[in-house]
Amino acid sequence: MNEPLLKPTCESDLVDAIASCEHVVAIGNRTKPAMSPGSGVTLVSLSAMTGIIEYEPSEFTFTARSGTRIDEVRDVLSERNQYLPFDPMLVDAGATLGGTVASGLSGPGRFRFGGVRDFIIGCVFVSGDGKVIRSGGKVVKNAAGFDIPKLMVGSLGRLGVMTELTFKVFPKPLSTLTLSVACESYTQLIDRIQQAASSRWELDAIDARPNELKVLLRIAGPQEANQAIASEITSRWTGDVSELESCEAFWHSVTELTFAPHRSHVVKVPTASTVFSSLDHHVSAAGNVTWIATDDVTDLDAKLTKLGVPGLVVRGEWSASIVGKIHTSHMSRNIKTAMEPHGRFPG
């Protein structure tokens, strides 16, 4: 990569950097390189704009600079038994807060608590015309103004360069327990996912490995309550349920996207389908998200285009962040034009 690289150390430097460049792509630690392609652009790294600015454990909120690594945030929150329940992705790989918001990635915990969009409550960003815009707030109950922070989730750097982000957090559960449910067929696997999702068990996560014909259920809460729910699930599907001993390693393979280490790319697809049965894939969020590992993105691109669904290239280098069917709307184009009329950021 030979594109010019700027590393502003403060907000005013970032404003100057954006104003001085015709086309800008913001980057963090580049854990998701396909989302920040560089060709004829100036890369602006937020790697020098890091650190937690405010943390109010009693208010369950924190504010940090966008270049702050998620693992740093995780460690600070953990000291107060708090966490981000949406299971941020690629934490050990070095993902930053800004990259997490821009990519809109959430892990298995999104099933019960919602994704990153449900936990961001404020942001500061620099627009394409060099203005510093503050939106949202630093308290959980904040109904003032248009909710721009949520608009930045999944924006892929198209609307502005984020400098500060405020999140709400939750208390960590007292304990967790993961059950593995063996299935006889793909049909039964889908049926059991649906049964689990509509049950009264209030599961923490519902994922599946279709190629292995097993459903993974994570239960979170007081240990006695977890065991009671586990007993009920075991009674429902007698003989097919076992407690997963290596649960931490399993969920790590999901959030770090290492479930198919021999595959070079992982693509997020907002659907589950039998079309993917021949591929290495992991189904998350009770069947609403499929992570596909592949060495042949071109072939996957063709499959997704035929299905009419998009895919987000999350792991591995590729020439475009989105493959398959790209959906656009008048609303999204109007928002892009209104927030970034100079066309400095990716289209």
C-alpha positions in Angstrom: 0.0 0.0 0.0 1.5 3.3 -1.1 -1.3 5.7 -0.4 -0.5 8.9 1.6 -1.0 8.3 5.3 -1.8 11.0 7.9 -1.8 10.5 11.6 -3.5 13.4 13.4 -3.0 13.5 17.1 -6.0 15.8 18.0 -9.3 17.0 16.7 -7.9 20.2 15.1 -5.2 18.2 13.3 -7.9 15.9 12.0 -9.9 18.9 10.7 -6.8 20.2 8.9 -6.0 16.8 7.5 -9.5 16.4 6.0 -9.6 19.9 4.6 -6.3 19.4 2.9 -7.2 16.2 1.0 -9.5 15.6 -1.9 -10.5 12.0 -0.9 -10.2 10.6 2.6 -10.5 7.1 4.0 -10.3 6.8 7.8 -8.6 3.8 9.3 -7.9 2.3 12.7 -5.9 -0.8 13.1 -7.1 -2.2 9.8 -8.5 -5.4 11.2 -11.0 -5.2 8.4 -8.9 -4.1 5.4 -11.6 -4.6 2.8 -13.6 -1.9 4.4 -10.9 0.8 3.9 -9.6 0.2 0.3 -7.0 2.8 -0.7 -6.7 3.9 -4.3 -6.3 7.5 -5.1 -7.1 8.5 -1.6 -5.4 9.8 1.5 -5.6 7.4 4.5 -6.2 9.1 7.8 -5.2 6.9 10.7 -6.9 7.4 14.1 -4.3 5.3 15.8 -2.9 8.4 17.7 -6.3 9.5 18.9 -6.9 7.0 21.7 -7.9 6.7 25.3 -10.9 6.6 27.5 -12.0 10.2 28.3 -14.8 9.6 30.8 -16.0 6.5 32.6 -19.0 6.7 35.0 -19.6 3.2 36.4 -22.6 4.4 38.4 -24.2 5.8 35.2 -23.2 2.8 33.1 -21.6 4.9 30.4 -18.2 5.7 29.0 -16.7 8.0 26.4 -13.5 7.2 24.5 -11.6 8.4 21.5 -12.4 6.5 18.4 -8.9 5.0 17.9 -9.2 3.3 21.3 -8.8 -0.5 21.1 -11.8 -2.5 22.3 -9.6 -4.7 24.5 -8.5 -1.7 26.5 -12.2 -0.8 27.0 -13.0 -4.4 27.9 -10.3 -4.5 30.6 -11.4 -1.2 32.2 -15.1 -2.2 32.2 -14.2 -5.6 33.6 -12.7 -4.0 36.7 -16.2 -2.8 37.6 -17.9 -6.0 36.4 -19.4 -4.2 33.4 -19.2 -5.0 29.7 -20.5 -4.4 26.2 -23.2 -7.1 25.8 -23.2 -7.1 22.0 -19.9 -9.1 21.9 -17.7 -6.8 19.9 -15.9 -8.6 17.1 -12.1 -9.0 16.4 -11.2 -7.7 19.9 -8.0 -9.7 20.2 -7.1 -8.8 16.6 -7.0 -5.2 17.6 -10.4 -3.7 16.6 -11.0 -0.1 17.7 -14.2 1.6 18.8 -14.4 3.7 15.6 -13.9 0.7 13.4 -16.5 -1.3 15.3 -19.1 1.5 14.9 -18.2 2.2 11.2 -18.4 -1.5 10.3 -21.5 -2.1 12.4 -20.3 -5.4 13.6 -21.9 -7.2 16.6 -21.3 -10.7 17.9 -23.6 -13.4 19.3 -24.8 -11.3 22.2 -26.8 -9.2 19.8 -29.6 -11.8 20.0 -30.6 -10.9 23.5 -29.4 -7.3 24.0 -29.2 -5.8 20.5 -26.2 -4.8 18.5 -23.7 -1.9 18.6 -26.5 0.4 17.4 -28.4 -0.2 20.6 -25.5 0.8 22.8 -24.0 3.9 21.2 -25.5 7.0 22.7 -23.2 9.8 21.5 -20.5 10.6 19.0 -18.3 13.5 17.8 -17.2 13.4 14.2 -15.6 15.7 11.6 -17.7 16.2 8.4 -16.4 16.5 4.9 -16.4 20.3 5.1 -14.2 20.2 8.2 -16.9 20.9 10.8 -16.8 19.2 14.2 -20.3 17.9 14.9 -21.4 16.6 18.3 -24.5 14.5 18.4 -26.3 12.5 21.1 -25.1 12.8 24.7 -23.4 11.1 27.6 -26.4 9.9 29.5 -28.6 7.0 28.7 -31.9 8.9 28.7 -31.3 11.4 25.9 -34.1 12.2 23.4 -32.7 15.5 22.1 -32.3 15.8 18.3 -31.9 13.4 15.5 -30.1 10.2 16.5 -27.0 10.7 14.3 -24.9 8.3 16.4 -27.0 5.3 15.3 -26.7 6.6 11.7 -22.9 6.2 11.9 -23.2 2.5 12.7 -22.3 0.6 9.5 -21.6 3.8 7.6 -18.2 2.5 6.6 -16.7 6.0 6.9 -19.0 7.5 4.3 -20.6 10.2 6.5 -17.7 11.5 8.6 -14.6 10.6 10.6 -15.5 9.8 14.2 -13.3 11.2 17.0 -15.2 10.4 20.2 -17.9 7.8 21.0 -20.1 7.4 24.1 -21.6 4.0 24.9 -23.9 2.7 27.6 -22.8 -0.6 29.2 -24.4 -3.4 31.2 -23.4 -5.3 34.4 -21.6 -8.6 33.6 -23.7 -11.7 34.2 -22.7 -13.7 37.3 -22.0 -16.8 35.3 -22.5 -18.3 31.9 -23.2 -21.8 30.6 -23.2 -23.1 27.0 -25.1 -26.1 25.8 -24.5 -28.0 22.5 -27.6 -29.5 20.9 -27.0 -32.2 18.4 -29.4 -32.3 15.4 -30.3 -35.1 12.9 -30.8 -32.8 9.9 -30.5 -29.2 8.8 -34.3 -29.0 9.0 -34.3 -30.0 12.6 -31.4 -27.6 13.3 -33.5 -24.7 12.0 -36.6 -25.9 13.9 -34.7 -26.1 17.2 -33.2 -22.6 16.7 -36.7 -21.3 16.2 -38.0 -23.2 19.3 -35.1 -21.8 21.4 -35.7 -18.2 20.1 -39.4 -18.3 21.0 -39.0 -20.0 24.3 -39.2 -18.5 27.8 -35.5 -19.4 28.4 -34.3 -15.8 27.6 -31.1 -17.2 26.2 -28.0 -15.0 26.0 -27.0 -16.3 22.5 -28.3 -18.8 20.0 -25.8 -19.8 17.3 -25.3 -22.8 15.1 -22.7 -24.8 13.1 -24.9 -26.2 10.3 -22.1 -28.3 8.8 -21.7 -30.0 12.2 -25.4 -30.2 12.8 -25.4 -28.6 16.2 -27.0 -25.6 17.9 -25.1 -23.7 20.6 -27.1 -22.1 23.4 -25.5 -19.6 25.9 -27.3 -19.0 29.2 -26.2 -16.1 31.4 -27.2 -15.3 34.9 -27.0 -16.7 38.5 -25.5 -20.2 38.4 -28.6 -21.9 40.0 -30.9 -20.2 37.4 -28.6 -21.3 34.6 -28.6 -24.9 35.7 -32.4 -24.8 36.0 -32.8 -23.6 32.5 -30.2 -26.1 31.2 -32.2 -28.9 32.9 -35.3 -27.8 31.1 -33.6 -27.7 27.8 -32.1 -31.1 28.3 -35.5 -32.5 29.1 -36.9 -30.9 25.9 -34.4 -32.6 23.7 -33.4 -35.7 25.7 -30.2 -37.4 24.6 -29.1 -34.6 22.2 -27.9 -31.9 24.8 -24.5 -31.7 26.4 -22.7 -28.9 28.2 -19.9 -27.4 26.2 -16.6 -27.6 28.2 -14.6 -25.4 25.9 -17.2 -22.7 25.8 -14.8 -19.8 26.1 -12.7 -21.1 23.1 -15.9 -21.7 21.1 -17.3 -18.1 21.5 -13.8 -16.7 20.9 -13.7 -18.5 17.5 -16.9 -16.7 16.6 -16.0 -13.2 17.7 -12.5 -13.5 16.3 -13.8 -15.3 13.1 -11.3 -18.1 13.5 -13.9 -20.9 13.2 -12.5 -21.8 9.8 -8.8 -20.9 10.1 -7.8 -22.4 6.8 -10.1 -20.0 4.9 -8.7 -16.6 4.0 -11.8 -14.5 3.9 -14.9 -14.3 6.1 -18.0 -12.6 4.8 -21.0 -11.5 6.8 -24.4 -12.2 5.2 -27.7 -11.0 6.7 -29.5 -14.3 6.2 -29.3 -18.1 6.6 -29.8 -20.4 3.7 -29.2 -24.0 2.6 -27.3 -22.5 -0.4 -24.3 -22.1 1.9 -24.4 -25.8 3.0 -21.3 -26.6 1.0 -19.3 -23.7 2.6 -17.7 -23.3 6.0 -20.1 -21.1 7.8 -21.4 -20.2 11.2 -24.9 -19.0 11.9 -25.5 -16.4 14.6 -28.2 -14.4 16.3 -30.8 -17.2 16.0 -30.4 -17.5 12.2 -30.3 -13.8 11.3 -26.6 -13.6 10.5 -24.4 -16.0 8.6 -20.6 -15.8 8.7 -19.1 -17.5 5.6 -15.5 -18.5 5.4 -14.1 -18.9 1.9 -11.1 -18.8 -0.3 -13.2 -17.9 -3.4 -14.8 -14.5 -2.9 -15.6 -14.3 -6.6 -17.7 -17.5 -6.4 -19.4 -16.3 -3.2 -20.1 -12.9 -4.9 -21.9 -14.7 -7.7 -24.0 -16.8 -5.3 -25.0 -13.8 -3.2 -25.9 -11.8 -6.4 -28.1 -14.6 -7.5 -29.8 -14.7 -4.1 -30.2 -10.9 -4.2 -28.4 -10.3 -0.8 -25.3 -8.4 0.1 -22.2 -9.7 1.9 -19.8 -7.6 4.0 -16.1 -8.7 3.6 -15.0 -8.7 7.3 -11.8 -10.7 7.3 -9.2 -10.8 4.5 -8.2 -8.3 1.8 -10.5 -7.7 -1.1 -11.1 -4.9 -3.6 -14.5 -4.0 -2.2 -16.1 -4.1 1.2 -19.5 -5.3 -0.1 -20.1 -8.3 -2.5 -23.3 -9.7 -3.8 -26.3 -7.6 -4.4 -25.7 -3.9 -3.4 -28.9 -2.2 -2.2 -29.2 1.5 -2.4 -32.1 3.8 -1.7 -33.1 7.5 -2.2 -32.9 7.9 1.6 -29.4 6.7 1.9 -28.3 8.8 -1.1 -30.0 11.9 0.3 -28.4 11.3 3.7 -25.0 11.0 2.1 -25.5 14.2 0.1 -26.8 16.1 3.1 -24.0 15.0 5.5 -21.1 14.9 3.1 -21.8 17.2 0.1 -18.1 17.6 -0.9 -17.6 13.9 -1.7 -14.4 13.5 0.3 -15.4 10.2 1.9 -16.1 6.9 0.2 -19.3 6.8 -1.9 
